[in-house]
Amino acid sequence: MRRLLSSCALALALVGPSHASADGAPPAPTGSVGLAATKTRLPNGLEVILHEDHRTPIVTVNLWYHVGSKDEPPHRNGFAHLFEHVMFQGSKHVPEDTYFRYLEQAGATAINGTTNSDRTNYFETVPKNRLELALWLESDRMGFLLDHADEATFKSQREVVKNERRQNYENAPYGLVSEVIRAEVFPAGHPYHLLTIGTPEDLDRATLDDVRAFFRQWYVPNNATIVIAGDIEPARTQALVEKYFGPIPRGPEPKRAPAPEVKLTGETRIEMEADVELPRVYLSWPSPKFFAPGDGELDLVGRALSSGKTSRLYKRLVYDDQTAQSVSAGQASMELVSMFQIAATVKPGKTTTEVLAAIDDEIAKLQSGGVEAAELSRAQTSMLSEMVFGLERSSSRGNQLNMYNHYVHSPQYFERDMARVKNATAAAVQGAAKTWLSKDKRVVTIVTPSKSAPIAGRVTKITRPGAGR
């Protein structure tokens, strides 16, 4: 409890006036919280980041491959996510379905992998004396996955992914709404046009040769970064990384086509039906990429709008007007361009028209009147506290270091990240709302209950700018 309170006090202390550097980047505060790390690169291109922390005798291994669904070729949507599954099935020296067993028998925790639009990561936390096991397992699937993965492995994991899509999207209430929205916010041909989960059609048409080619292009040491965080001896740890990963040959240099610009020219209106009990309203805007000017300010806008019972949209829609059951707002930050979204579930007896009008009214008030000092302080303190609390676990620290390295090419960005939150002014937050949350450059989605519709939703009408209504 003492550590929790001191972290909260630190976050509170970090909220206050300061100044940006001459190049516009937030300065790193001195004497606050750091996330120290060293970064080196092996001859084969693998980036190695070490973070030493002797508080507990555990070590986290966190490996990022710099490939996500945005890097998939046309008609191969879902490949990156498919590999998240295939990589756990075995490699040349690791038999089928034994990866988890090796680690669990060694006392490992937090064993998993995730995929998003921008990257794929794998991670595990092990007792300090089992670090070598974790490195051997990770290196074997990086260097020798294709020696094991055959047609049977590929087909079985393809079915697992398709079932995951059915479970989380096709058979979930409002499950396919996000797919429809993303396709409208990001134009056809944009790397973010499709969801990471993949489409059944693309997964079914893929061949084992396609999968092998995708692996050889992206899952190579020169397109990966390994973070080792915890109770380590840096010199010995570096030697172990060189021992297990050094012999793996570098692959071709990844080539990414430039993404088309995302620029909405008006309001797109999507009308959907779903076999659900309550209507929903979604408002979506393209917004600045991760860590670009405006990204942090929109994080604060999202909290001012919907974080806590005193936030603007919660107070207006849920408490005062009682037109909505719930409401959320936030910035989904990504590498190329982000998306800011507001979603509200309408209360029985109320209408989507009422809710949409109230949301627009609150946004207009924020744009014209800005945020109050206390409101901004609450949002900043909330964000800063979450960032500080996130440092308590070695698994979180490992992933944070890899995240900074991926998006800003420097693992030692934590203090600058805190500074961009701490230094955000009321004028900057207001300016971000005015610049990015325009009524004539957005996608509005209305979901109406219908017993004849699928539970995940179906489109009944899309009205794009210039088409009339």
C-alpha positions, 0 to 999 in steps of 0.5 A: 500500500505504501508503494501504491500511495507513493506512486500516486503522490508522484503522479500528482506531483508531476502535474504542473506547468513546464515548457517544451523543448525548442524542437517541439518535443516534450522535455524529459523531467528531471528527478522524477521517474525513469525507465533506464535501459541499454540498447545494442544491436547484434550483427544480424540486426536484432535489437537487444534492450536490457533493463536491470531491476533486482527487486524480485528474482524474476525476468521478463522476455518480451519480443516484438516483431515489427509486423502487424496486419498493416503489413499484409499483402492484398488478399492475405488479411489475417496472416500476422494474427495467424502467426501469433498462433502458429508460433506457439505450436512448435519449431525444429527442436521444440515438439508440437504443443510443448512450448507452454509446457516447458515454460509452465514447468519452469514456473513461468507466468504471463505467457502469451502473444498479441497482434495488432495493426502495427506489431506482433509480440511474444512474452513470458516472465520466468524465474531468473534462473530459467532465463536461458530456457526462455531465450532458447525457446524464443530463438528456436521459433525465430530461426527454425519455425519452418522446419516444423510448421507443416500443412497440418499445423497451418490448417489447424491454426487457421481453424482456430483463428476462424473460430476466434473470429466467430466467437469475438466478432460474428457471434458477439453483440455489435461484433462486426460494427468495428469492421464496418467503421474501420473500412469507412474511416480508412479508405480501401488500400490503406493498411488499416482498412481491415481488422487484424483478426483476418477475414475467412475468405483470405485465410481460406485462400492462403497456401502453406507457401504463402505462409512460409513466404510471409514468415521469411519476409517479416519474422527475421532478426533484423525486423525484431527487438527483444527486451529482457527486463528484471533481475539480470546481470547485463553482461551475462544476459547479453552473452546469452542473447548472442549465443542463442540469437546470434547464429540466426541469419538476417533476412531481407530488409522489410519493405513497406509501401507508403500509406495513402493519406486519410482525409475525410471530406464530409460526414459518412453515415452508416446505418446498421441493424443487429439482434441486440436489446439497445441501440448504439451510436458511434462517432469516429474520426481519423486522428494524429498518429502515436506520439505526433502533436495532438495525440496526447491531447486527444487522450486527455480529451477522451478522459475529459469526455468520459472518464469518471462520473463527473466527465462531460458525456457521462454526466450529460447522457447517463446522469442528467438526461438519462438518455444513455446506459453507458458512454466511452470516448478515447484515442486509439493510437497507431503507427500511421494514423490513429482513430478517436471514437465515442460510443454510447449505448442508448437507454430503453425508451430513448432515441439515437437522435437524442444521444447524438445531439447531446454528444454534438452539443458537449463536443461543441462546448469543449471546442468553444469553451475549452477545459477547466483547470480542475478538469484538465488536472484530473485527466492528467493525474489519471493518465500519469498515475496509470503510467506509474502504476504500470511500472510495478510489473516487469512484464509491463516494463518490458512491453513499455520499453519495446513499445517506445522503441517501436514507435519513437525508436528509443526505449528511453522515452518514458519521461518524455511520454509523461512530460507530454501529458504533464505539459499539455495546456488547456489551450492545446487540448481545446485546439486538438478537439477543434482540429480533429473532432469536426462534424463534417469530417467523421463517420457516424454509425447508428445501430438499431435493434432488429430481431431479424438481423444477425447479433453482430450487425449488418449494414442497411445503408451507407451514405457518403459525402455528396450522396444526399440523404 
